[in-house]
Amino acid sequence: MEEKNRKIIVIGHRNPDTDSICSSIAYASLKRHLNGGDYVPMRAGQINAETQYVLDRFGVEVPEFIADVSTQVKDIEIRGTKGVCSQISLKKAWTIMKQQNVVTLPITEGQMLSGLITISDIATSYMEVYDSRILAEAKTPYANILETLDGIMLVGDADTAFTEGKVLIAAANPDLMESYIEEHDLVILGNRYESQLCAIEMKAGCIIVCEGAPVSRTIRMLAQEHGCTIISTPHDTYTVARLIHQSMPIEHFMVRDNLITFQRDAFIEDVRNVMAQKRNRDFPILDHRGNYCGMISRRNLLNMRRKQVILVDHNEKTQAVDGVEEAEILEIIDHHRLGTIETMSPVFFRNQPLGCTATIVYQMYQENGIPVEEKMAGLLCAAILSDTLMYRSPTCTAADRAAAEALAAAAKLDVTEFAGEMFEAGSDLKLKSSEEIFYQDFKKFSAGRITFGVGQINSMNALGLAELKERLLPYMEKAYSELGMDMVFFMLTNIIRESTEVLCIGSGAESLLENAFHRKSSEGGIRLDGVVSRKKQMIPAIVAAINA
């Protein structure tokens, strides 16, 4: 059984018709009833006018569009390494890394990423030879110095920073100290009153008194008057001299330019290619607003989880959403010929010679004892009426008709009236471009080495179909050159007359049609009485003619 906490996509073909969309919605609903999982209907293309009418009629939202089901960053485990402030000390950053067992820390300002620091950066900061003014150059907060040295501030403001002067150790006698202590310096010294007094009189910016030595009231008062900070630490002089370097803020050492980041929506294949060219151990992940989300490394790619997908109303790779070969296909529910979809492991595959996928979905509701609610009944009924052209298509079976009638009753529909409204909405294409009309219901096929595409428009209006022909003939030239197929066909189907005019383009396309249907072409197409089904009449005839 599938993991209940993972989203499972239920999706039809990339040029979705009413059956593809409605069956996806209804089957996702059935699976949620059965398993309680997060089954989500989605679409791989634009909704046509007929389907939009059906969804509006029953108050159902249009499924979310997804162009590619390849694995994305958001499908793998993103480590929730929290961002840190740029003012924390090197020592604190090192401690956090050890506690969290990471080698990279993200530095954030609010939710935005401002830089990165790695263990390598910290190690480099220790090994590099810096002059004695590095603490001031780094604008080291006194709060960092206190934290690093386990110190107590006796005089001064912990919210300020050491920004001027050098760091030195007062190991000499006061007379010699006067020659090298300068204004603003930070002086590390012991309990000698004379040394403390000398440093203050030389206008030192801060004195650090080691080993917890007492500091007299007089020294404190003088320090207050001269603006000198006094910090007391329990550590000895050597330890203080070694540790104070670690109090510098990571801002001074972090990498902030040319950061390599990935979006949550980035595809893993692209991520892997970038990682292969970089030596970074970890990479920050950002959302679509640029906010920091977490970190990933190469190791995360080893345990990536592919998107889980259920394919509805198709099993041809050319008709499937992009990236389907990288997804984990769980099920296929279809009523077409066997196609070219390959799976990594055995899947539940239900394929029946019926006129509509929605009929199969309805049967599955019945088999599992799940009542079809009114809204879902309306969607499934619409799908059957659409795919069978209100029972006129040769693909229509007694099972399709019985299912549609039962669903119509459950949805309180008059079949004839509802079908008329639905087909009328679908054939109103005045506001659509020639491109939108051409690709509204277009599918790709192959037979041997020949690739071809077949589009179809159904209408109850003969005049409307004639107008469509005038618009489509010029556009088919453009589509043919862009698609790179051997042949392209388009079916203009009159539902009332149960006939189709087929337009064609491509080398040998016209003669192939003539051989397939034993009719002569005229005015850019062939008129075929009694032919309304692409699946059962058009495709088999073309494939047979190609293979002859």
VOGU-3710 file (C-alpha; in Angstrom, 3 decimals, decimal comma):
1> meeknrkiiv> 0,000/0,000/0,000  1,216/3,521/-0,851  2,509/5,812/1,880  -0,432/7,837/3,141  1,551/10,992/3,769  2,780/11,321/0,182  0,935/13,171/-2,538  -0,097/10,843/-5,354  -0,861/12,520/-8,681  -3,830/11,242/-10,690
11> ighrnpdtds> -3,446/12,605/-14,211  -4,680/12,203/-17,773  -2,966/12,883/-21,085  -1,305/16,143/-22,051  -4,184/17,385/-24,235  -6,956/16,609/-21,760  -10,528/16,024/-22,862  -13,595/15,713/-20,659  -13,023/12,011/-19,984  -9,381/12,576/-19,021
21> icssiayasl> -10,195/15,364/-16,559  -13,412/13,999/-15,058  -12,060/10,475/-14,676  -8,952/11,827/-12,920  -11,081/13,802/-10,458  -13,487/10,934/-9,780  -10,769/8,279/-9,496  -8,760/10,423/-7,065  -11,927/10,773/-4,972  -12,479/6,998/-5,035
31> krhlnggdyv> -8,882/6,304/-3,966  -9,206/8,738/-1,063  -12,346/6,890/0,083  -10,567/3,541/-0,153  -7,102/4,345/1,215  -7,357/7,735/2,885  -4,221/8,878/1,057  -3,461/12,245/-0,496  -4,638/11,534/-4,056  -4,632/14,740/-6,094
41> pmragqinae> -6,158/15,102/-9,579  -3,950/17,177/-11,849  -3,839/18,060/-15,532  -1,064/18,053/-18,114  -2,588/20,611/-20,486  -5,194/23,305/-21,030  -8,867/22,652/-20,294  -11,113/22,829/-23,364  -14,415/24,692/-23,491  -16,549/21,565/-23,139
51> tqyvldrfgv> -14,693/20,375/-20,045  -14,786/23,841/-18,515  -18,561/23,880/-18,978  -18,862/20,510/-17,217  -16,689/21,575/-14,266  -18,607/24,840/-13,907  -21,921/23,018/-14,142  -21,086/20,803/-11,171  -19,087/23,364/-9,188  -15,771/21,534/-9,399
61> evpefiadvs> -12,442/23,358/-9,485  -10,124/22,913/-12,446  -7,314/20,533/-11,425  -3,914/22,093/-10,900  -1,623/22,148/-13,941  1,674/20,266/-13,846  3,995/20,355/-16,844  6,550/17,818/-15,679  6,515/14,994/-13,114  10,285/14,577/-12,992
71> tqvkdieirg> 11,739/14,464/-9,490  12,277/17,923/-7,999  14,189/19,236/-5,019  10,960/19,403/-3,023  10,579/15,631/-3,524  13,779/14,825/-1,623  14,640/15,279/2,030  15,676/18,886/2,662  17,647/19,245/5,900  16,107/21,931/8,046
81> tkgvcsqisl> 19,415/23,469/9,129  18,400/26,715/10,812  19,913/29,953/9,641  22,182/31,822/12,053  22,880/35,500/12,594  25,959/36,934/10,930  27,104/38,384/14,290  27,557/35,092/16,146  31,153/34,150/16,964  33,326/31,639/15,177
91> kkawtimkqq> 33,309/29,569/18,354  29,517/29,498/18,531  29,280/28,592/14,839  31,723/25,719/15,417  29,694/24,521/18,413  26,451/24,574/16,412  28,063/22,598/13,601  29,247/19,911/16,032  25,858/19,703/17,741  23,978/19,407/14,445
101> nvvtlpiteg> 26,647/17,280/12,747  26,847/19,598/9,726  29,764/21,185/7,899  27,928/24,225/6,536  25,853/26,860/8,273  23,484/29,185/6,389  23,575/32,793/7,502  20,209/34,508/7,249  18,703/37,904/7,724  15,045/37,376/8,464
111> qmlsglitis> 14,068/34,659/5,985  16,579/35,681/3,343  19,906/33,940/2,825  22,844/36,325/3,162  25,789/33,920/3,143  27,363/30,614/4,140  30,181/29,550/6,439  31,787/26,129/6,426  34,098/24,235/8,747  36,762/24,845/6,130
121> diatsymevy> 36,223/28,618/6,411  36,578/28,450/10,198  39,691/26,289/9,997  41,189/28,704/7,482  40,490/31,619/9,846  42,573/29,866/12,527  45,463/28,998/10,249  45,772/32,303/8,411  48,235/34,804/9,845  46,360/37,972/10,711
131> dsrilaeakt> 47,750/41,127/12,253  46,713/42,226/15,731  44,018/44,550/14,412  41,854/41,770/12,953  39,379/41,878/15,889  38,725/45,559/15,250  38,494/45,055/11,484  35,880/42,369/12,104  33,957/44,791/14,377  33,760/42,129/17,050
141> pyaniletld> 30,804/42,592/19,424  31,754/42,664/23,097  28,919/40,175/23,637  30,903/37,679/21,528  34,059/38,294/23,574  32,150/37,761/26,816  30,588/34,533/25,538  33,857/33,160/24,142  35,894/33,940/27,269  33,121/33,060/29,740
151> gimlvgdadt> 33,629/36,630/30,868  31,807/39,223/32,949  31,630/42,868/31,944  32,618/45,018/34,909  32,625/48,325/33,042  31,133/49,114/29,652  28,226/48,175/27,366  27,948/44,599/26,099  25,852/45,792/23,161  28,736/47,718/21,624
161> aftegkvlia> 31,654/46,367/19,599  35,427/46,541/19,509  36,047/48,519/16,316  39,419/50,286/16,759  42,856/49,358/17,956  44,943/46,215/18,196  45,005/43,270/20,592  48,051/42,854/22,815  49,219/41,122/25,996  50,593/43,311/28,790
171> aanpdlmesy> 53,421/41,062/29,946  55,969/43,857/30,497  56,332/46,350/33,350  54,289/49,579/33,177  57,243/51,650/31,943  57,620/49,447/28,877  53,864/49,171/28,401  53,670/52,916/27,844  55,763/52,511/24,701  53,456/50,115/22,871
181> ieehdlvilg> 49,897/50,591/24,193  47,981/52,943/21,922  44,578/54,553/22,127  41,623/52,136/21,664  43,780/48,979/22,075  42,421/45,827/23,723  44,866/44,780/26,433  45,014/41,296/27,990  46,577/41,444/31,451  46,606/39,995/34,952
191> nryesqlcai> 45,955/41,239/38,492  48,689/43,855/38,675  47,158/47,182/39,669  49,978/49,148/38,005  49,442/47,408/34,647  45,700/47,988/34,792  46,200/51,648/35,670  48,801/52,127/32,922  46,503/50,651/30,251  43,651/52,941/31,272
201> emkagciivc> 45,885/56,015/31,336  47,190/55,114/27,843  43,552/55,299/26,693  43,096/51,583/25,973  39,633/50,772/24,624  39,290/47,574/26,671  41,222/45,627/29,265  40,661/41,929/29,883  41,620/40,836/33,389  42,553/37,134/33,453
211> egapvsrtir> 42,126/34,346/36,037  39,188/36,099/37,705  41,528/38,552/39,424  39,727/41,213/41,477  39,483/44,710/40,013  39,528/47,538/42,509  36,875/50,213/42,756  39,489/52,816/41,848  40,351/51,033/38,589  36,667/50,677/37,737
221> mlaqehgcti> 36,009/54,374/38,369  39,021/55,408/36,281  37,925/53,098/33,465  34,430/54,612/33,571  35,893/58,138/33,330  38,197/57,222/30,421  35,596/55,190/28,476  37,561/51,960/28,901  35,703/48,629/28,957  36,737/46,108/31,618
231> istphdtytv> 36,063/42,380/31,192  36,898/39,743/33,793  37,523/36,144/32,684  38,347/33,001/34,673  40,840/31,834/31,993  44,602/32,375/32,093  46,436/34,682/29,717  47,441/31,926/27,265  43,878/30,610/27,003  42,459/34,097/26,526
241> arlihqsmpi> 45,008/34,876/23,818  44,071/31,632/22,062  40,305/31,994/22,423  39,793/35,669/21,704  40,331/35,079/17,990  37,253/32,832/18,071  35,048/35,708/19,244  35,101/37,399/15,851  31,729/37,449/14,052  31,280/34,963/11,220
251> ehfmvrdnli> 30,190/37,851/9,020  33,886/38,635/8,516  34,618/35,162/7,127  31,385/34,036/5,499  30,956/33,589/1,749  28,328/35,936/0,413  29,082/36,304/-3,297  28,307/33,838/-6,111  26,409/31,487/-3,828  25,156/28,337/-5,549
261> tfqrdafied> 21,537/27,856/-4,538  18,643/25,791/-5,869  14,922/26,454/-5,975  12,518/23,976/-4,380  10,975/23,492/-7,832  14,312/22,756/-9,549  14,540/19,382/-11,266  16,983/16,890/-9,765  18,666/16,203/-13,105  19,631/19,891/-13,370
271> vrnvmaqkrn> 20,736/19,936/-9,731  22,898/16,849/-10,209  24,651/18,418/-13,215  25,541/21,545/-11,228  26,713/19,546/-8,201  29,022/17,487/-10,418  30,916/20,647/-11,381  31,244/22,094/-7,862  33,182/20,966/-4,798  30,685/22,335/-2,301
281> rdfpildhrg> 29,486/19,872/0,328  26,108/21,518/0,882  23,761/23,695/-1,154  21,041/26,062/0,158  17,451/25,652/-1,027  15,203/28,674/-1,617  11,475/28,935/-2,240  9,921/30,872/-5,125  10,135/34,084/-3,058  13,833/33,621/-2,420
291> nycgmisrrn> 13,337/32,649/1,229  15,763/30,147/2,729  14,218/26,661/3,232  17,064/24,295/4,131  20,111/22,494/2,782  20,827/19,497/0,578  23,983/17,597/-0,313  24,917/14,931/-2,833  23,958/12,310/-0,275  20,352/13,533/-0,300
301> llnmrrkqvi> 20,108/12,647/-3,990  20,813/8,999/-3,210  17,587/8,665/-1,239  15,345/10,775/-3,445  11,722/9,745/-3,782  10,223/9,873/-7,248  6,810/11,393/-7,748  4,048/8,808/-7,490  1,627/8,911/-10,413  -1,572/7,194/-11,532
311> lvdhnektqa> -2,171/7,497/-15,271  -5,768/7,816/-16,435  -7,207/7,581/-19,975  -3,868/6,875/-21,698  -0,873/4,579/-21,714  1,163/6,112/-24,553  4,418/7,824/-23,592  3,913/10,429/-26,334  0,608/11,441/-24,739  1,833/11,424/-21,144
321> vdgveeaeil> 2,972/14,376/-19,087  6,665/15,229/-19,436  8,992/13,385/-17,066  6,717/10,345/-16,718  9,703/8,054/-17,327  11,256/9,375/-14,093  8,085/8,993/-12,030  6,936/5,978/-10,072  3,806/4,836/-11,898  1,453/3,107/-9,466
331> eiidhhrlgt> -1,569/2,422/-11,659  -2,881/2,813/-15,203  -6,629/3,038/-15,844  -7,405/3,178/-19,565  -9,612/2,075/-22,456  -7,199/2,597/-25,381  -4,850/0,242/-27,203  -1,672/-0,797/-25,396  0,977/1,841/-25,855  4,602/2,524/-25,000
341> ietmspvffr> 4,568/3,347/-21,287  7,253/1,404/-19,406  7,277/0,961/-15,622  10,103/0,177/-13,201  8,045/-2,397/-11,315  4,707/-4,211/-11,716  1,700/-1,897/-11,499  -2,064/-2,216/-11,256  -3,149/-1,948/-14,901  -6,843/-1,972/-15,787
351> nqplgctati> -7,593/-1,735/-19,470  -11,044/-2,539/-20,849  -12,475/-2,266/-24,381  -15,069/0,325/-23,405  -16,027/3,645/-24,878  -14,807/5,691/-21,945  -12,434/5,538/-18,977  -15,194/7,004/-16,820  -17,167/3,781/-17,301  -14,279/1,819/-15,781
361> vyqmyqengi> -14,093/4,259/-12,865  -17,846/3,893/-12,293  -17,469/0,111/-12,271  -14,722/0,407/-9,656  -17,013/2,510/-7,448  -19,603/-0,265/-7,685  -17,112/-3,066/-7,093  -15,896/-1,417/-3,899  -19,364/-0,556/-2,643  -18,680/3,197/-2,666
371> pveekmagll> -21,750/5,306/-3,557  -21,119/7,902/-6,259  -22,020/11,307/-4,873  -24,108/13,582/-7,075  -21,234/15,820/-8,141  -18,970/12,907/-9,134  -21,897/11,199/-10,889  -22,362/14,302/-13,027  -18,683/14,393/-13,987  -18,561/10,706/-14,906
381> caailsdtlm> -21,803/10,924/-16,896  -20,467/13,939/-18,824  -17,261/12,038/-19,619  -19,160/9,069/-21,037  -21,490/11,233/-23,120  -18,510/13,176/-24,448  -16,336/10,177/-25,348  -19,197/8,194/-26,899  -20,719/11,228/-28,645  -23,937/10,536/-26,748
391> yrsptctaad> -23,833/6,820/-27,650  -23,230/7,485/-31,374  -19,566/6,415/-31,427  -18,809/2,803/-32,462  -16,676/2,592/-29,308  -19,825/2,861/-27,191  -20,833/-0,383/-25,505  -23,905/-1,459/-23,587  -21,849/-1,038/-20,402  -21,100/2,598/-21,303
401> raaaealaaa> -24,749/3,366/-21,951  -25,933/1,636/-18,777  -23,320/3,487/-16,709  -24,256/6,856/-18,225  -27,967/6,335/-17,567  -27,342/5,285/-13,960  -25,028/8,230/-13,381  -27,488/10,649/-15,003  -30,152/9,482/-12,579  -27,780/9,957/-9,629
411> akldvtefag> -26,869/13,443/-10,861  -30,503/14,323/-11,719  -29,671/14,967/-15,378  -31,718/14,762/-18,559  -29,193/13,070/-20,854  -30,382/14,578/-24,138  -30,692/18,109/-22,781  -27,411/17,991/-20,881  -25,471/16,484/-23,803  -26,793/19,167/-26,152
421> emfeagsdlk> -25,674/21,940/-23,788  -22,284/20,315/-23,278  -21,557/19,815/-26,984  -22,752/23,316/-27,797  -20,365/24,757/-25,189  -17,528/22,674/-26,610  -18,109/23,752/-30,195  -18,186/27,477/-29,406  -14,647/28,253/-30,499  -15,047/31,790/-31,836
431> lksseeifyq> -12,820/33,337/-29,180  -10,095/30,686/-29,486  -7,063/30,989/-31,737  -6,329/28,462/-34,483  -3,495/27,097/-32,334  -5,785/26,577/-29,327  -8,356/24,810/-31,473  -5,745/22,599/-33,144  -4,193/21,422/-29,875  -7,466/21,222/-27,908
441> dfkkfsagri> -7,682/17,459/-28,483  -4,515/16,444/-30,308  -2,691/13,141/-29,778  0,555/11,710/-31,090  0,947/8,156/-32,386  3,538/5,956/-34,041  3,444/2,902/-36,292  6,771/1,364/-37,179  9,035/4,250/-38,107  6,177/6,584/-38,956
451> tfgvgqinsm> 5,073/9,222/-36,462  1,770/11,009/-36,893  -0,677/13,146/-34,948  -4,457/13,245/-34,978  -6,564/16,092/-33,647  -10,343/16,152/-33,388  -13,168/18,630/-32,865  -16,743/17,449/-32,300  -19,664/19,726/-33,104  -23,382/19,616/-33,647
461> nalglaelke> -23,118/22,570/-36,037  -22,209/21,857/-39,688  -21,717/25,559/-40,470  -19,352/25,923/-37,526  -17,251/23,006/-38,765  -16,987/24,554/-42,207  -15,686/27,780/-40,648  -13,195/25,795/-38,586  -11,892/24,116/-41,725  -11,081/27,500/-43,264
471> rllpymekay> -9,137/28,480/-40,130  -7,332/25,200/-39,612  -6,049/24,502/-43,124  -3,482/27,374/-43,070  -2,475/26,656/-39,468  -1,820/22,972/-40,134  1,115/23,965/-42,371  2,740/25,735/-39,428  1,936/22,935/-36,955  3,350/20,322/-39,325
481> selgmdmvff> 6,697/22,121/-39,596  6,902/22,654/-35,814  5,926/19,147/-34,747  8,457/17,367/-36,920  6,072/14,458/-37,605  5,706/12,521/-40,813  1,965/13,231/-41,101  -0,695/15,285/-39,348  -4,470/14,655/-39,536  -7,394/16,595/-38,138
491> mltniirest> -10,947/15,259/-37,733  -13,906/17,647/-38,005  -16,703/15,462/-36,622  -20,402/16,256/-37,033  -22,158/14,534/-34,120  -25,668/14,846/-35,574  -24,786/13,506/-39,045  -22,327/10,989/-37,606  -19,689/11,907/-40,172  -16,177/13,313/-40,201
501> evlcigsgae> -14,148/15,366/-42,618  -10,432/14,590/-42,240  -7,845/17,239/-43,110  -4,286/16,048/-43,711  -0,762/17,265/-44,363  2,544/15,500/-44,839  4,338/13,441/-47,422  1,990/10,647/-48,507  -0,705/11,611/-45,991  -3,436/12,124/-48,590
511> sllenafhrk> -2,774/8,871/-50,455  -2,538/7,024/-47,126  -6,033/8,236/-46,196  -7,394/7,229/-49,592  -5,953/3,724/-49,216  -7,108/3,427/-45,600  -10,747/4,353/-46,284  -11,019/3,688/-50,036  -12,277/7,211/-50,680  -11,049/10,017/-52,908
521> sseggirldg> -9,917/13,281/-51,345  -11,198/16,697/-52,374  -10,764/20,281/-51,185  -7,976/19,413/-48,740  -9,702/16,524/-47,027  -11,736/13,330/-47,140  -15,356/13,063/-46,001  -16,090/9,850/-44,098  -19,700/8,990/-43,338  -20,189/6,862/-40,256
531> vvsrkkqmip> -16,707/7,618/-38,948  -16,710/9,509/-35,623  -14,193/7,687/-33,431  -10,496/8,468/-33,498  -9,649/5,497/-31,270  -11,702/2,746/-32,909  -12,052/3,900/-36,516  -9,415/6,460/-37,454  -6,251/5,160/-35,772  -6,698/1,450/-36,651
541> aivaaina> -7,298/2,323/-40,296  -4,222/4,569/-40,521  -1,970/2,042/-38,757  -3,225/-0,754/-41,021  -2,518/1,359/-44,128  1,002/2,198/-42,875  1,776/-1,459/-42,222  0,232/-2,699/-45,485
//
